[in-house]
């Protein structure tokens, strides 16, 4: 992997862009503010989805500070804990497991819902 030069817009979104020497596939490192967008909560420091929700603040692990963390708390966010960075932070989004389960349930509802045409008899059809 080697670093690739970034354009001005890419500098606002990514810390770095890497390119594979063999296949020329690009991979990027998002900036910390990009981790606050998406469907599921992520650690603001490392970006992992493997976090747990806390009921009350922990006295041992530090609380992540910053403007975006304060805004998440004011927006009604819940307290989360990253098991790798050992930090606590606020986030308004659901956990990744909850998002996946919700999407699977929605897909299952759409697949099992009967069609309107097959469920109700046609008014034009003669009675038998």
C-alpha positions as CSV (number, residue, x, y, z in Angstrom):
1,X,0.0,0.0,0.0
2,X,1.2,3.5,-0.8
3,X,-0.2,6.9,-0.1
4,X,-2.0,8.8,-2.9
5,X,-2.2,12.6,-3.2
6,X,-5.6,14.0,-2.2
7,X,-7.7,16.7,-3.8
8,X,-8.9,19.6,-1.7
9,X,-12.3,17.9,-1.2
10,X,-10.7,14.6,-0.3
11,X,-8.6,16.4,2.3
12,X,-11.8,17.5,4.1
13,X,-13.2,14.0,4.2
14,X,-10.1,11.7,4.6
15,X,-7.0,11.6,6.7
16,X,-5.2,9.6,4.0
17,X,-5.9,7.6,0.9
18,X,-3.9,4.4,0.1
19,X,-3.5,2.5,-3.1
20,X,-2.5,-1.1,-3.5
21,X,0.6,-1.5,-5.7
22,X,-0.6,-4.8,-7.2
23,X,-4.3,-4.2,-8.0
24,X,-4.5,-0.4,-7.7
25,X,-7.5,-0.6,-5.3
26,X,-7.9,2.4,-3.2
27,X,-8.7,2.5,0.6
28,X,-9.2,5.5,2.7
29,X,-9.1,6.6,6.4
30,X,-12.1,8.8,7.2
31,X,-11.7,11.8,9.5
32,X,-13.3,11.7,12.9
33,X,-16.3,13.9,12.0
34,X,-17.3,11.4,9.3
35,X,-17.8,8.7,12.0
36,X,-20.9,10.7,13.3
37,X,-22.8,10.0,10.1
38,X,-24.5,6.7,9.3
39,X,-27.2,4.4,10.6
40,X,-25.3,2.9,13.5
41,X,-23.3,4.2,16.4
42,X,-19.5,4.0,16.1
43,X,-16.5,4.8,18.3
44,X,-15.4,8.4,17.6
45,X,-11.8,7.4,18.1
46,X,-11.2,4.1,16.3
47,X,-14.5,3.8,14.3
48,X,-15.4,0.3,15.4
49,X,-19.0,-0.9,15.6
50,X,-18.3,-3.2,18.6
51,X,-19.4,-0.9,21.4
52,X,-21.8,-1.4,24.3
53,X,-24.4,0.9,25.8
54,X,-24.0,2.0,29.4
55,X,-26.8,2.9,31.8
56,X,-24.6,5.3,33.8
57,X,-21.2,6.8,33.5
58,X,-18.2,4.7,34.5
59,X,-15.8,6.2,37.0
60,X,-12.7,4.5,35.7
61,X,-12.8,5.1,31.9
62,X,-12.6,8.7,30.6
63,X,-15.4,10.5,28.8
64,X,-14.6,11.5,25.2
65,X,-14.6,15.2,24.9
66,X,-15.3,17.4,21.9
67,X,-17.9,19.6,20.2
68,X,-19.6,16.7,18.4
69,X,-19.8,14.6,21.5
70,X,-21.5,17.5,23.3
71,X,-23.9,18.0,20.5
72,X,-24.8,14.3,20.5
73,X,-25.6,14.5,24.2
74,X,-27.8,17.6,23.7
75,X,-29.6,15.9,20.8
76,X,-30.7,13.1,23.2
77,X,-27.9,10.6,22.7
78,X,-27.2,7.7,25.0
79,X,-24.0,6.8,26.7
80,X,-21.8,4.2,25.0
81,X,-18.5,2.6,25.7
82,X,-15.7,1.4,23.3
83,X,-14.1,-1.8,24.6
84,X,-10.9,-1.2,22.6
85,X,-10.2,2.5,23.2
86,X,-11.7,2.3,26.7
87,X,-13.6,5.6,26.3
88,X,-17.2,6.7,27.0
89,X,-19.1,8.8,24.5
90,X,-22.6,10.0,23.7
91,X,-24.4,8.9,20.5
92,X,-28.0,9.2,19.4
93,X,-28.0,6.3,16.9
94,X,-28.7,2.6,17.6
95,X,-26.1,-0.1,17.9
96,X,-25.1,-2.0,14.7
97,X,-26.8,-5.2,15.9
98,X,-30.1,-3.4,16.3
99,X,-29.8,-1.8,12.9
100,X,-29.2,-5.1,11.2
101,X,-32.0,-6.8,13.1
102,X,-34.4,-4.0,12.2
103,X,-33.5,-4.2,8.5
104,X,-33.9,-8.0,8.5
105,X,-37.3,-7.7,10.1
106,X,-38.4,-5.2,7.5
107,X,-37.2,-7.5,4.7
108,X,-39.1,-10.4,6.3
109,X,-42.3,-8.4,6.5
110,X,-42.1,-7.4,2.9
111,X,-41.5,-10.9,1.7
112,X,-44.2,-12.5,3.8
113,X,-46.9,-9.9,3.1
114,X,-49.5,-11.3,0.8
115,X,-50.2,-9.6,-2.4
116,X,-53.5,-7.6,-2.6
117,X,-54.4,-9.4,-5.8
118,X,-54.1,-12.9,-4.5
119,X,-55.6,-12.3,-1.1
120,X,-58.9,-10.8,-2.1
121,X,-61.1,-12.4,-4.8
122,X,-61.7,-10.3,-7.9
123,X,-65.1,-8.6,-8.2
124,X,-65.3,-9.6,-11.9
125,X,-64.9,-13.3,-11.2
126,X,-68.1,-15.3,-11.1
127,X,-69.1,-16.9,-7.9
128,X,-68.8,-20.7,-7.8
